[in-house]
Amino acid sequence: MVDNAQTQYAVEQMISGTNVDEHTSRETALAAARAADDRKADNVLVLCVSEVSYLADYFVIVTGFSQAQLRAISLAISDQVEIELERLPLRVEGQNEGNWVLMDYGDVIVHILLPEGRDFYKLEAFWGHAERVDWQFE
């Protein structure tokens, strides 16, 4: 669960008029993908969903192999995005109990799943018509 300091930070960003543009959204997604890869996440996928969904501009979908690795990946992403872009997630769900950690940056949603969860939900198939972003070469 996101603590009060993170919530306050997010509210202050919105009140101060911090404008999250398409470039910032893309950079957030790319930073999340790189951080997940640094923590040995598997099958890292970045989808530009802005043309096919009102939920977000980008989805980042990654696989981790244990609940401990899911937490480590989510913490690495949070740290990296904060360092690079001075952003914290608005919400984080599933860090302590599940096989799916969801990090919501508003314009970017990060899904960190165990292999069985990723196989079951098939998010990349559901959003298969979205543009795939080659995050490794950007």
Buried (B, 14 or more C-beta within 10 A) or exposed (E): EBEEEBBEBBEEBEEEEEEBEEEBBBBBBBBBBBBBBEBEBEEBBBBBBBEEBEEBBBBBBBBBEEBEBBBBBBBBBBEBBBEBBEBBBBBBBBBEEBBBBBBBBBBBBBBBBBEEBBEEBEBBEEBEEBEEBEBEEE
